[in-house]
Amino acid sequence: MAKVDLILEARQKTHGDFETHAYISQCLKIAMRMESGNWTILSNAHQEALEMIVHKIARILNGNPDVHDHWDDIAGYATLASKAINEENAL
């Protein structure tokens, strides 16, 4: 088995089926873009942080919810978004 196949097999155990993950993730991202009046005024940093948080949420919903990295990554992206506020709008 090729190295990439071993990696994909391991990831499926923690992240779940890729096609299902992609569906969940894209549905959440579409909802953020279409249903939010604020999406277009968000900075690139805030948009990216939200998209990455949704990506991690999709992994939690689709894969193993007990993987610390999923939750820690959400906290990390939220922290980056918070720091972007501080840098953009220093009081």
PyMOL Python script that loads the backbone (N, CA, C, O; Angstrom):
from pymol import cmd

cmd.read_pdbstr("""\
ATOM      1  N   MET A   1       0.847  -1.175   0.000  1.00  0.00           N
ATOM      2  CA  MET A   1       0.000   0.000   0.000  1.00  0.00           C
ATOM      3  C   MET A   1       0.897   1.244   0.000  1.00  0.00           C
ATOM      4  O   MET A   1       1.866   1.322   0.756  1.00  0.00           O
ATOM      5  N   ALA A   2       0.567   2.197  -0.842  1.00  0.00           N
ATOM      6  CA  ALA A   2       1.341   3.430  -0.952  1.00  0.00           C
ATOM      7  C   ALA A   2       1.185   4.261   0.322  1.00  0.00           C
ATOM      8  O   ALA A   2       0.185   4.159   1.033  1.00  0.00           O
ATOM      9  N   LYS A   3       2.194   5.083   0.588  1.00  0.00           N
ATOM     10  CA  LYS A   3       2.175   5.917   1.787  1.00  0.00           C
ATOM     11  C   LYS A   3       0.937   6.807   1.835  1.00  0.00           C
ATOM     12  O   LYS A   3       0.320   6.958   2.890  1.00  0.00           O
ATOM     13  N   VAL A   4       0.576   7.391   0.706  1.00  0.00           N
ATOM     14  CA  VAL A   4      -0.603   8.266   0.689  1.00  0.00           C
ATOM     15  C   VAL A   4      -1.865   7.482   1.028  1.00  0.00           C
ATOM     16  O   VAL A   4      -2.759   8.025   1.677  1.00  0.00           O
ATOM     17  N   ASP A   5      -1.962   6.243   0.617  1.00  0.00           N
ATOM     18  CA  ASP A   5      -3.125   5.419   0.941  1.00  0.00           C
ATOM     19  C   ASP A   5      -3.197   5.143   2.436  1.00  0.00           C
ATOM     20  O   ASP A   5      -4.282   5.116   3.016  1.00  0.00           O
ATOM     21  N   LEU A   6      -2.046   4.939   3.054  1.00  0.00           N
ATOM     22  CA  LEU A   6      -2.006   4.721   4.503  1.00  0.00           C
ATOM     23  C   LEU A   6      -2.461   5.978   5.244  1.00  0.00           C
ATOM     24  O   LEU A   6      -3.195   5.900   6.229  1.00  0.00           O
ATOM     25  N   ILE A   7      -2.023   7.117   4.763  1.00  0.00           N
ATOM     26  CA  ILE A   7      -2.423   8.383   5.375  1.00  0.00           C
ATOM     27  C   ILE A   7      -3.931   8.584   5.235  1.00  0.00           C
ATOM     28  O   ILE A   7      -4.604   8.950   6.199  1.00  0.00           O
ATOM     29  N   LEU A   8      -4.460   8.344   4.033  1.00  0.00           N
ATOM     30  CA  LEU A   8      -5.897   8.513   3.802  1.00  0.00           C
ATOM     31  C   LEU A   8      -6.715   7.556   4.659  1.00  0.00           C
ATOM     32  O   LEU A   8      -7.773   7.927   5.168  1.00  0.00           O
ATOM     33  N   GLU A   9      -6.243   6.356   4.816  1.00  0.00           N
ATOM     34  CA  GLU A   9      -6.935   5.372   5.649  1.00  0.00           C
ATOM     35  C   GLU A   9      -6.965   5.832   7.109  1.00  0.00           C
ATOM     36  O   GLU A   9      -7.990   5.716   7.780  1.00  0.00           O
ATOM     37  N   ALA A  10      -5.852   6.347   7.588  1.00  0.00           N
ATOM     38  CA  ALA A  10      -5.790   6.847   8.968  1.00  0.00           C
ATOM     39  C   ALA A  10      -6.705   8.057   9.150  1.00  0.00           C
ATOM     40  O   ALA A  10      -7.393   8.172  10.164  1.00  0.00           O
ATOM     41  N   ARG A  11      -6.711   8.949   8.175  1.00  0.00           N
ATOM     42  CA  ARG A  11      -7.534  10.164   8.275  1.00  0.00           C
ATOM     43  C   ARG A  11      -9.020   9.827   8.260  1.00  0.00           C
ATOM     44  O   ARG A  11      -9.818  10.499   8.912  1.00  0.00           O
ATOM     45  N   GLN A  12      -9.386   8.801   7.526  1.00  0.00           N
ATOM     46  CA  GLN A  12     -10.801   8.431   7.485  1.00  0.00           C
ATOM     47  C   GLN A  12     -11.284   8.015   8.874  1.00  0.00           C
ATOM     48  O   GLN A  12     -12.455   8.208   9.201  1.00  0.00           O
ATOM     49  N   LYS A  13     -10.412   7.457   9.681  1.00  0.00           N
ATOM     50  CA  LYS A  13     -10.790   7.049  11.038  1.00  0.00           C
ATOM     51  C   LYS A  13     -11.062   8.259  11.929  1.00  0.00           C
ATOM     52  O   LYS A  13     -11.921   8.202  12.808  1.00  0.00           O
ATOM     53  N   THR A  14     -10.339   9.345  11.707  1.00  0.00           N
ATOM     54  CA  THR A  14     -10.537  10.526  12.545  1.00  0.00           C
ATOM     55  C   THR A  14     -11.442  11.558  11.901  1.00  0.00           C
ATOM     56  O   THR A  14     -12.142  12.281  12.611  1.00  0.00           O
ATOM     57  N   HIS A  15     -11.450  11.649  10.577  1.00  0.00           N
ATOM     58  CA  HIS A  15     -12.191  12.689   9.876  1.00  0.00           C
ATOM     59  C   HIS A  15     -13.476  12.181   9.220  1.00  0.00           C
ATOM     60  O   HIS A  15     -14.325  12.986   8.835  1.00  0.00           O
ATOM     61  N   GLY A  16     -13.633  10.878   9.088  1.00  0.00           N
ATOM     62  CA  GLY A  16     -14.792  10.306   8.423  1.00  0.00           C
ATOM     63  C   GLY A  16     -14.622  10.291   6.911  1.00  0.00           C
ATOM     64  O   GLY A  16     -13.574  10.665   6.384  1.00  0.00           O
ATOM     65  N   ASP A  17     -15.652   9.859   6.236  1.00  0.00           N
ATOM     66  CA  ASP A  17     -15.661   9.782   4.774  1.00  0.00           C
ATOM     67  C   ASP A  17     -15.505  11.177   4.168  1.00  0.00           C
ATOM     68  O   ASP A  17     -16.205  12.109   4.563  1.00  0.00           O
ATOM     69  N   PHE A  18     -14.583  11.320   3.207  1.00  0.00           N
ATOM     70  CA  PHE A  18     -14.283  12.631   2.633  1.00  0.00           C
ATOM     71  C   PHE A  18     -15.484  13.255   1.930  1.00  0.00           C
ATOM     72  O   PHE A  18     -15.748  14.445   2.103  1.00  0.00           O
ATOM     73  N   GLU A  19     -16.206  12.480   1.149  1.00  0.00           N
ATOM     74  CA  GLU A  19     -17.352  13.029   0.406  1.00  0.00           C
ATOM     75  C   GLU A  19     -18.417  13.565   1.360  1.00  0.00           C
ATOM     76  O   GLU A  19     -19.003  14.619   1.111  1.00  0.00           O
ATOM     77  N   THR A  20     -18.666  12.847   2.446  1.00  0.00           N
ATOM     78  CA  THR A  20     -19.656  13.302   3.422  1.00  0.00           C
ATOM     79  C   THR A  20     -19.156  14.552   4.131  1.00  0.00           C
ATOM     80  O   THR A  20     -19.910  15.502   4.341  1.00  0.00           O
ATOM     81  N   HIS A  21     -17.879  14.543   4.497  1.00  0.00           N
ATOM     82  CA  HIS A  21     -17.286  15.726   5.125  1.00  0.00           C
ATOM     83  C   HIS A  21     -17.411  16.934   4.207  1.00  0.00           C
ATOM     84  O   HIS A  21     -17.801  18.015   4.651  1.00  0.00           O
ATOM     85  N   ALA A  22     -17.085  16.759   2.935  1.00  0.00           N
ATOM     86  CA  ALA A  22     -17.146  17.859   1.976  1.00  0.00           C
ATOM     87  C   ALA A  22     -18.566  18.410   1.876  1.00  0.00           C
ATOM     88  O   ALA A  22     -18.763  19.623   1.804  1.00  0.00           O
ATOM     89  N   TYR A  23     -19.536  17.532   1.872  1.00  0.00           N
ATOM     90  CA  TYR A  23     -20.942  17.964   1.792  1.00  0.00           C
ATOM     91  C   TYR A  23     -21.319  18.808   3.014  1.00  0.00           C
ATOM     92  O   TYR A  23     -21.883  19.894   2.871  1.00  0.00           O
ATOM     93  N   ILE A  24     -21.011  18.313   4.205  1.00  0.00           N
ATOM     94  CA  ILE A  24     -21.338  19.048   5.435  1.00  0.00           C
ATOM     95  C   ILE A  24     -20.634  20.404   5.435  1.00  0.00           C
ATOM     96  O   ILE A  24     -21.251  21.432   5.713  1.00  0.00           O
ATOM     97  N   SER A  25     -19.359  20.395   5.125  1.00  0.00           N
ATOM     98  CA  SER A  25     -18.557  21.607   5.145  1.00  0.00           C
ATOM     99  C   SER A  25     -19.079  22.642   4.154  1.00  0.00           C
ATOM    100  O   SER A  25     -19.210  23.818   4.494  1.00  0.00           O
ATOM    101  N   GLN A  26     -19.376  22.212   2.938  1.00  0.00           N
ATOM    102  CA  GLN A  26     -19.863  23.150   1.917  1.00  0.00           C
ATOM    103  C   GLN A  26     -21.242  23.691   2.269  1.00  0.00           C
ATOM    104  O   GLN A  26     -21.517  24.865   2.018  1.00  0.00           O
ATOM    105  N   CYS A  27     -22.111  22.872   2.840  1.00  0.00           N
ATOM    106  CA  CYS A  27     -23.437  23.362   3.257  1.00  0.00           C
ATOM    107  C   CYS A  27     -23.298  24.455   4.313  1.00  0.00           C
ATOM    108  O   CYS A  27     -23.983  25.476   4.245  1.00  0.00           O
ATOM    109  N   LEU A  28     -22.420  24.246   5.281  1.00  0.00           N
ATOM    110  CA  LEU A  28     -22.217  25.246   6.322  1.00  0.00           C
ATOM    111  C   LEU A  28     -21.608  26.524   5.751  1.00  0.00           C
ATOM    112  O   LEU A  28     -21.995  27.624   6.145  1.00  0.00           O
ATOM    113  N   LYS A  29     -20.660  26.386   4.828  1.00  0.00           N
ATOM    114  CA  LYS A  29     -20.022  27.561   4.223  1.00  0.00           C
ATOM    115  C   LYS A  29     -21.018  28.345   3.369  1.00  0.00           C
ATOM    116  O   LYS A  29     -21.009  29.576   3.374  1.00  0.00           O
ATOM    117  N   ILE A  30     -21.867  27.641   2.643  1.00  0.00           N
ATOM    118  CA  ILE A  30     -22.888  28.311   1.835  1.00  0.00           C
ATOM    119  C   ILE A  30     -23.829  29.094   2.744  1.00  0.00           C
ATOM    120  O   ILE A  30     -24.190  30.230   2.436  1.00  0.00           O
ATOM    121  N   ALA A  31     -24.223  28.495   3.857  1.00  0.00           N
ATOM    122  CA  ALA A  31     -25.113  29.179   4.799  1.00  0.00           C
ATOM    123  C   ALA A  31     -24.447  30.440   5.343  1.00  0.00           C
ATOM    124  O   ALA A  31     -25.100  31.475   5.481  1.00  0.00           O
ATOM    125  N   MET A  32     -23.167  30.363   5.650  1.00  0.00           N
ATOM    126  CA  MET A  32     -22.471  31.552   6.158  1.00  0.00           C
ATOM    127  C   MET A  32     -22.461  32.671   5.132  1.00  0.00           C
ATOM    128  O   MET A  32     -22.692  33.833   5.465  1.00  0.00           O
ATOM    129  N   ARG A  33     -22.192  32.318   3.889  1.00  0.00           N
ATOM    130  CA  ARG A  33     -22.072  33.339   2.842  1.00  0.00           C
ATOM    131  C   ARG A  33     -23.428  33.929   2.449  1.00  0.00           C
ATOM    132  O   ARG A  33     -23.546  35.135   2.234  1.00  0.00           O
ATOM    133  N   MET A  34     -24.438  33.080   2.358  1.00  0.00           N
ATOM    134  CA  MET A  34     -25.725  33.515   1.819  1.00  0.00           C
ATOM    135  C   MET A  34     -26.653  34.093   2.879  1.00  0.00           C
ATOM    136  O   MET A  34     -27.454  34.978   2.578  1.00  0.00           O
ATOM    137  N   GLU A  35     -26.561  33.617   4.088  1.00  0.00           N
ATOM    138  CA  GLU A  35     -27.534  34.008   5.109  1.00  0.00           C
ATOM    139  C   GLU A  35     -27.020  35.090   6.044  1.00  0.00           C
ATOM    140  O   GLU A  35     -27.740  35.541   6.936  1.00  0.00           O
ATOM    141  N   SER A  36     -25.796  35.500   5.844  1.00  0.00           N
ATOM    142  CA  SER A  36     -25.227  36.503   6.731  1.00  0.00           C
ATOM    143  C   SER A  36     -25.076  37.823   6.004  1.00  0.00           C
ATOM    144  O   SER A  36     -24.429  37.894   4.958  1.00  0.00           O
ATOM    145  N   GLY A  37     -25.664  38.858   6.550  1.00  0.00           N
ATOM    146  CA  GLY A  37     -25.500  40.178   5.972  1.00  0.00           C
ATOM    147  C   GLY A  37     -24.103  40.733   6.185  1.00  0.00           C
ATOM    148  O   GLY A  37     -23.702  41.680   5.508  1.00  0.00           O
ATOM    149  N   ASN A  38     -23.363  40.158   7.114  1.00  0.00           N
ATOM    150  CA  ASN A  38     -22.031  40.665   7.435  1.00  0.00           C
ATOM    151  C   ASN A  38     -20.908  40.027   6.631  1.00  0.00           C
ATOM    152  O   ASN A  38     -19.781  40.522   6.672  1.00  0.00           O
ATOM    153  N   TRP A  39     -21.168  38.961   5.910  1.00  0.00           N
ATOM    154  CA  TRP A  39     -20.078  38.218   5.260  1.00  0.00           C
ATOM    155  C   TRP A  39     -19.191  39.115   4.406  1.00  0.00           C
ATOM    156  O   TRP A  39     -17.966  39.015   4.463  1.00  0.00           O
ATOM    157  N   THR A  40     -19.796  39.975   3.631  1.00  0.00           N
ATOM    158  CA  THR A  40     -19.024  40.790   2.685  1.00  0.00           C
ATOM    159  C   THR A  40     -18.217  41.892   3.362  1.00  0.00           C
ATOM    160  O   THR A  40     -17.296  42.440   2.757  1.00  0.00           O
ATOM    161  N   ILE A  41     -18.547  42.222   4.600  1.00  0.00           N
ATOM    162  CA  ILE A  41     -17.767  43.258   5.283  1.00  0.00           C
ATOM    163  C   ILE A  41     -16.687  42.679   6.193  1.00  0.00           C
ATOM    164  O   ILE A  41     -15.896  43.421   6.775  1.00  0.00           O
ATOM    165  N   LEU A  42     -16.657  41.369   6.314  1.00  0.00           N
ATOM    166  CA  LEU A  42     -15.618  40.731   7.134  1.00  0.00           C
ATOM    167  C   LEU A  42     -14.269  40.826   6.430  1.00  0.00           C
ATOM    168  O   LEU A  42     -14.192  40.817   5.202  1.00  0.00           O
ATOM    169  N   SER A  43     -13.219  40.915   7.221  1.00  0.00           N
ATOM    170  CA  SER A  43     -11.870  40.907   6.653  1.00  0.00           C
ATOM    171  C   SER A  43     -11.554  39.516   6.112  1.00  0.00           C
ATOM    172  O   SER A  43     -12.233  38.544   6.442  1.00  0.00           O
ATOM    173  N   ASN A  44     -10.537  39.429   5.293  1.00  0.00           N
ATOM    174  CA  ASN A  44     -10.093  38.119   4.798  1.00  0.00           C
ATOM    175  C   ASN A  44      -9.745  37.200   5.960  1.00  0.00           C
ATOM    176  O   ASN A  44     -10.055  36.009   5.926  1.00  0.00           O
ATOM    177  N   ALA A  45      -9.108  37.743   6.979  1.00  0.00           N
ATOM    178  CA  ALA A  45      -8.734  36.929   8.142  1.00  0.00           C
ATOM    179  C   ALA A  45      -9.967  36.360   8.833  1.00  0.00           C
ATOM    180  O   ALA A  45      -9.973  35.195   9.232  1.00  0.00           O
ATOM    181  N   HIS A  46     -10.999  37.164   8.976  1.00  0.00           N
ATOM    182  CA  HIS A  46     -12.215  36.684   9.636  1.00  0.00           C
ATOM    183  C   HIS A  46     -12.954  35.665   8.780  1.00  0.00           C
ATOM    184  O   HIS A  46     -13.443  34.660   9.294  1.00  0.00           O
ATOM    185  N   GLN A  47     -13.038  35.918   7.486  1.00  0.00           N
ATOM    186  CA  GLN A  47     -13.676  34.944   6.602  1.00  0.00           C
ATOM    187  C   GLN A  47     -12.935  33.615   6.627  1.00  0.00           C
ATOM    188  O   GLN A  47     -13.553  32.555   6.730  1.00  0.00           O
ATOM    189  N   GLU A  48     -11.629  33.670   6.536  1.00  0.00           N
ATOM    190  CA  GLU A  48     -10.837  32.434   6.520  1.00  0.00           C
ATOM    191  C   GLU A  48     -10.953  31.690   7.846  1.00  0.00           C
ATOM    192  O   GLU A  48     -11.081  30.465   7.864  1.00  0.00           O
ATOM    193  N   ALA A  49     -10.909  32.428   8.955  1.00  0.00           N
ATOM    194  CA  ALA A  49     -11.046  31.784  10.263  1.00  0.00           C
ATOM    195  C   ALA A  49     -12.396  31.076  10.369  1.00  0.00           C
ATOM    196  O   ALA A  49     -12.469  29.937  10.830  1.00  0.00           O
ATOM    197  N   LEU A  50     -13.459  31.750   9.943  1.00  0.00           N
ATOM    198  CA  LEU A  50     -14.780  31.120   9.994  1.00  0.00           C
ATOM    199  C   LEU A  50     -14.859  29.888   9.099  1.00  0.00           C
ATOM    200  O   LEU A  50     -15.434  28.872   9.489  1.00  0.00           O
ATOM    201  N   GLU A  51     -14.281  29.975   7.899  1.00  0.00           N
ATOM    202  CA  GLU A  51     -14.298  28.814   7.002  1.00  0.00           C
ATOM    203  C   GLU A  51     -13.507  27.650   7.597  1.00  0.00           C
ATOM    204  O   GLU A  51     -13.919  26.496   7.474  1.00  0.00           O
ATOM    205  N   MET A  52     -12.390  27.938   8.231  1.00  0.00           N
ATOM    206  CA  MET A  52     -11.602  26.857   8.836  1.00  0.00           C
ATOM    207  C   MET A  52     -12.310  26.272  10.057  1.00  0.00           C
ATOM    208  O   MET A  52     -12.246  25.066  10.298  1.00  0.00           O
ATOM    209  N   ILE A  53     -12.981  27.121  10.821  1.00  0.00           N
ATOM    210  CA  ILE A  53     -13.759  26.631  11.960  1.00  0.00           C
ATOM    211  C   ILE A  53     -14.870  25.708  11.473  1.00  0.00           C
ATOM    212  O   ILE A  53     -15.101  24.649  12.057  1.00  0.00           O
ATOM    213  N   VAL A  54     -15.555  26.105  10.409  1.00  0.00           N
ATOM    214  CA  VAL A  54     -16.613  25.263   9.837  1.00  0.00           C
ATOM    215  C   VAL A  54     -16.028  23.943   9.333  1.00  0.00           C
ATOM    216  O   VAL A  54     -16.638  22.887   9.500  1.00  0.00           O
ATOM    217  N   HIS A  55     -14.849  24.004   8.719  1.00  0.00           N
ATOM    218  CA  HIS A  55     -14.166  22.790   8.253  1.00  0.00           C
ATOM    219  C   HIS A  55     -13.948  21.829   9.426  1.00  0.00           C
ATOM    220  O   HIS A  55     -14.185  20.627   9.309  1.00  0.00           O
ATOM    221  N   LYS A  56     -13.497  22.371  10.547  1.00  0.00           N
ATOM    222  CA  LYS A  56     -13.261  21.535  11.731  1.00  0.00           C
ATOM    223  C   LYS A  56     -14.571  21.022  12.316  1.00  0.00           C
ATOM    224  O   LYS A  56     -14.639  19.882  12.776  1.00  0.00           O
ATOM    225  N   ILE A  57     -15.610  21.852  12.304  1.00  0.00           N
ATOM    226  CA  ILE A  57     -16.922  21.405  12.777  1.00  0.00           C
ATOM    227  C   ILE A  57     -17.421  20.245  11.920  1.00  0.00           C
ATOM    228  O   ILE A  57     -17.969  19.275  12.444  1.00  0.00           O
ATOM    229  N   ALA A  58     -17.234  20.342  10.615  1.00  0.00           N
ATOM    230  CA  ALA A  58     -17.649  19.251   9.726  1.00  0.00           C
ATOM    231  C   ALA A  58     -16.903  17.965  10.065  1.00  0.00           C
ATOM    232  O   ALA A  58     -17.487  16.882  10.024  1.00  0.00           O
ATOM    233  N   ARG A  59     -15.620  18.075  10.398  1.00  0.00           N
ATOM    234  CA  ARG A  59     -14.868  16.885  10.801  1.00  0.00           C
ATOM    235  C   ARG A  59     -15.438  16.281  12.071  1.00  0.00           C
ATOM    236  O   ARG A  59     -15.541  15.061  12.195  1.00  0.00           O
ATOM    237  N   ILE A  60     -15.809  17.140  13.018  1.00  0.00           N
ATOM    238  CA  ILE A  60     -16.383  16.657  14.275  1.00  0.00           C
ATOM    239  C   ILE A  60     -17.711  15.953  14.014  1.00  0.00           C
ATOM    240  O   ILE A  60     -17.975  14.890  14.576  1.00  0.00           O
ATOM    241  N   LEU A  61     -18.547  16.546  13.161  1.00  0.00           N
ATOM    242  CA  LEU A  61     -19.854  15.965  12.863  1.00  0.00           C
ATOM    243  C   LEU A  61     -19.754  14.691  12.048  1.00  0.00           C
ATOM    244  O   LEU A  61     -20.612  13.815  12.163  1.00  0.00           O
ATOM    245  N   ASN A  62     -18.722  14.573  11.226  1.00  0.00           N
ATOM    246  CA  ASN A  62     -18.587  13.458  10.299  1.00  0.00           C
ATOM    247  C   ASN A  62     -17.645  12.365  10.791  1.00  0.00           C
ATOM    248  O   ASN A  62     -17.818  11.193  10.457  1.00  0.00           O
ATOM    249  N   GLY A  63     -16.656  12.750  11.580  1.00  0.00           N
ATOM    250  CA  GLY A  63     -15.634  11.796  12.004  1.00  0.00           C
ATOM    251  C   GLY A  63     -15.701  11.526  13.493  1.00  0.00           C
ATOM    252  O   GLY A  63     -16.776  11.430  14.084  1.00  0.00           O
ATOM    253  N   ASN A  64     -14.530  11.409  14.079  1.00  0.00           N
ATOM    254  CA  ASN A  64     -14.429  11.118  15.498  1.00  0.00           C
ATOM    255  C   ASN A  64     -14.452  12.430  16.282  1.00  0.00           C
ATOM    256  O   ASN A  64     -13.513  13.219  16.177  1.00  0.00           O
ATOM    257  N   PRO A  65     -15.505  12.679  17.065  1.00  0.00           N
ATOM    258  CA  PRO A  65     -15.597  13.943  17.790  1.00  0.00           C
ATOM    259  C   PRO A  65     -14.637  14.041  18.982  1.00  0.00           C
ATOM    260  O   PRO A  65     -14.510  15.102  19.592  1.00  0.00           O
ATOM    261  N   ASP A  66     -13.973  12.950  19.305  1.00  0.00           N
ATOM    262  CA  ASP A  66     -13.072  12.928  20.458  1.00  0.00           C
ATOM    263  C   ASP A  66     -11.607  13.164  20.093  1.00  0.00           C
ATOM    264  O   ASP A  66     -10.716  12.846  20.880  1.00  0.00           O
ATOM    265  N   VAL A  67     -11.355  13.715  18.916  1.00  0.00           N
ATOM    266  CA  VAL A  67      -9.989  14.046  18.514  1.00  0.00           C
ATOM    267  C   VAL A  67      -9.702  15.465  18.991  1.00  0.00           C
ATOM    268  O   VAL A  67     -10.342  16.422  18.553  1.00  0.00           O
ATOM    269  N   HIS A  68      -8.734  15.588  19.891  1.00  0.00           N
ATOM    270  CA  HIS A  68      -8.402  16.893  20.469  1.00  0.00           C
ATOM    271  C   HIS A  68      -8.055  17.935  19.409  1.00  0.00           C
ATOM    272  O   HIS A  68      -8.419  19.103  19.551  1.00  0.00           O
ATOM    273  N   ASP A  69      -7.363  17.532  18.360  1.00  0.00           N
ATOM    274  CA  ASP A  69      -6.926  18.478  17.337  1.00  0.00           C
ATOM    275  C   ASP A  69      -8.089  19.254  16.725  1.00  0.00           C
ATOM    276  O   ASP A  69      -7.958  20.447  16.450  1.00  0.00           O
ATOM    277  N   HIS A  70      -9.225  18.591  16.511  1.00  0.00           N
ATOM    278  CA  HIS A  70     -10.373  19.286  15.925  1.00  0.00           C
ATOM    279  C   HIS A  70     -10.763  20.477  16.807  1.00  0.00           C
ATOM    280  O   HIS A  70     -10.934  21.596  16.322  1.00  0.00           O
ATOM    281  N   TRP A  71     -10.897  20.216  18.088  1.00  0.00           N
ATOM    282  CA  TRP A  71     -11.335  21.248  19.032  1.00  0.00           C
ATOM    283  C   TRP A  71     -10.248  22.302  19.248  1.00  0.00           C
ATOM    284  O   TRP A  71     -10.538  23.497  19.317  1.00  0.00           O
ATOM    285  N   ASP A  72      -9.008  21.855  19.354  1.00  0.00           N
ATOM    286  CA  ASP A  72      -7.902  22.798  19.548  1.00  0.00           C
ATOM    287  C   ASP A  72      -7.730  23.704  18.335  1.00  0.00           C
ATOM    288  O   ASP A  72      -7.425  24.888  18.476  1.00  0.00           O
ATOM    289  N   ASP A  73      -7.925  23.146  17.149  1.00  0.00           N
ATOM    290  CA  ASP A  73      -7.817  23.956  15.933  1.00  0.00           C
ATOM    291  C   ASP A  73      -8.898  25.030  15.886  1.00  0.00           C
ATOM    292  O   ASP A  73      -8.636  26.152  15.455  1.00  0.00           O
ATOM    293  N   ILE A  74     -10.116  24.695  16.328  1.00  0.00           N
ATOM    294  CA  ILE A  74     -11.191  25.689  16.375  1.00  0.00           C
ATOM    295  C   ILE A  74     -10.778  26.843  17.296  1.00  0.00           C
ATOM    296  O   ILE A  74     -10.935  28.013  16.949  1.00  0.00           O
ATOM    297  N   ALA A  75     -10.253  26.497  18.460  1.00  0.00           N
ATOM    298  CA  ALA A  75      -9.800  27.537  19.395  1.00  0.00           C
ATOM    299  C   ALA A  75      -8.684  28.367  18.774  1.00  0.00           C
ATOM    300  O   ALA A  75      -8.637  29.582  18.963  1.00  0.00           O
ATOM    301  N   GLY A  76      -7.792  27.725  18.040  1.00  0.00           N
ATOM    302  CA  GLY A  76      -6.689  28.437  17.405  1.00  0.00           C
ATOM    303  C   GLY A  76      -7.175  29.416  16.348  1.00  0.00           C
ATOM    304  O   GLY A  76      -6.716  30.557  16.304  1.00  0.00           O
ATOM    305  N   TYR A  77      -8.096  28.983  15.499  1.00  0.00           N
ATOM    306  CA  TYR A  77      -8.618  29.881  14.463  1.00  0.00           C
ATOM    307  C   TYR A  77      -9.419  31.026  15.069  1.00  0.00           C
ATOM    308  O   TYR A  77      -9.366  32.151  14.571  1.00  0.00           O
ATOM    309  N   ALA A  78     -10.161  30.749  16.139  1.00  0.00           N
ATOM    310  CA  ALA A  78     -10.894  31.822  16.814  1.00  0.00           C
ATOM    311  C   ALA A  78      -9.917  32.831  17.424  1.00  0.00           C
ATOM    312  O   ALA A  78     -10.168  34.036  17.400  1.00  0.00           O
ATOM    313  N   THR A  79      -8.818  32.339  17.961  1.00  0.00           N
ATOM    314  CA  THR A  79      -7.799  33.228  18.525  1.00  0.00           C
ATOM    315  C   THR A  79      -7.171  34.089  17.433  1.00  0.00           C
ATOM    316  O   THR A  79      -6.953  35.283  17.635  1.00  0.00           O
ATOM    317  N   LEU A  80      -6.882  33.496  16.286  1.00  0.00           N
ATOM    318  CA  LEU A  80      -6.322  34.273  15.177  1.00  0.00           C
ATOM    319  C   LEU A  80      -7.292  35.362  14.729  1.00  0.00           C
ATOM    320  O   LEU A  80      -6.876  36.481  14.432  1.00  0.00           O
ATOM    321  N   ALA A  81      -8.582  35.039  14.680  1.00  0.00           N
ATOM    322  CA  ALA A  81      -9.580  36.039  14.291  1.00  0.00           C
ATOM    323  C   ALA A  81      -9.640  37.160  15.322  1.00  0.00           C
ATOM    324  O   ALA A  81      -9.765  38.332  14.967  1.00  0.00           O
ATOM    325  N   SER A  82      -9.552  36.799  16.591  1.00  0.00           N
ATOM    326  CA  SER A  82      -9.560  37.793  17.657  1.00  0.00           C
ATOM    327  C   SER A  82      -8.341  38.710  17.558  1.00  0.00           C
ATOM    328  O   SER A  82      -8.454  39.924  17.727  1.00  0.00           O
ATOM    329  N   LYS A  83      -7.198  38.131  17.288  1.00  0.00           N
ATOM    330  CA  LYS A  83      -5.978  38.938  17.133  1.00  0.00           C
ATOM    331  C   LYS A  83      -6.084  39.864  15.918  1.00  0.00           C
ATOM    332  O   LYS A  83      -5.560  40.978  15.940  1.00  0.00           O
ATOM    333  N   ALA A  84      -6.749  39.415  14.877  1.00  0.00           N
ATOM    334  CA  ALA A  84      -6.936  40.254  13.700  1.00  0.00           C
ATOM    335  C   ALA A  84      -7.761  41.486  14.050  1.00  0.00           C
ATOM    336  O   ALA A  84      -7.512  42.569  13.520  1.00  0.00           O
ATOM    337  N   ILE A  85      -8.728  41.335  14.926  1.00  0.00           N
ATOM    338  CA  ILE A  85      -9.520  42.478  15.383  1.00  0.00           C
ATOM    339  C   ILE A  85      -8.611  43.467  16.090  1.00  0.00           C
ATOM    340  O   ILE A  85      -8.660  44.669  15.830  1.00  0.00           O
ATOM    341  N   ASN A  86      -7.793  42.958  16.972  1.00  0.00           N
ATOM    342  CA  ASN A  86      -6.894  43.824  17.726  1.00  0.00           C
ATOM    343  C   ASN A  86      -5.939  44.574  16.815  1.00  0.00           C
ATOM    344  O   ASN A  86      -5.641  45.744  17.057  1.00  0.00           O
ATOM    345  N   GLU A  87      -5.454  43.913  15.771  1.00  0.00           N
ATOM    346  CA  GLU A  87      -4.523  44.548  14.862  1.00  0.00           C
ATOM    347  C   GLU A  87      -5.220  45.552  13.954  1.00  0.00           C
ATOM    348  O   GLU A  87      -4.662  46.606  13.650  1.00  0.00           O
ATOM    349  N   GLU A  88      -6.441  45.231  13.516  1.00  0.00           N
ATOM    350  CA  GLU A  88      -7.166  46.095  12.590  1.00  0.00           C
ATOM    351  C   GLU A  88      -7.822  47.276  13.275  1.00  0.00           C
ATOM    352  O   GLU A  88      -7.908  48.363  12.704  1.00  0.00           O
ATOM    353  N   ASN A  89      -8.285  47.065  14.496  1.00  0.00           N
ATOM    354  CA  ASN A  89      -9.072  48.082  15.185  1.00  0.00           C
ATOM    355  C   ASN A  89      -8.513  48.369  16.567  1.00  0.00           C
ATOM    356  O   ASN A  89      -9.250  48.350  17.553  1.00  0.00           O
ATOM    357  N   ALA A  90      -7.225  48.633  16.644  1.00  0.00           N
ATOM    358  CA  ALA A  90      -6.603  48.918  17.934  1.00  0.00           C
ATOM    359  C   ALA A  90      -7.318  50.083  18.607  1.00  0.00           C
ATOM    360  O   ALA A  90      -7.548  51.130  18.002  1.00  0.00           O
ATOM    361  N   LEU A  91      -7.656  49.876  19.853  1.00  0.00           N
ATOM    362  CA  LEU A  91      -8.379  50.935  20.591  1.00  0.00           C
ATOM    363  C   LEU A  91      -7.417  51.879  21.249  1.00  0.00           C
ATOM    364  O   LEU A  91      -7.839  52.828  21.910  1.00  0.00           O
TER     365      LEU A  91
END
""", "prot")
cmd.dss("prot")
cmd.show_as("cartoon", "prot")
cmd.util.cbc("prot")
cmd.orient("prot")
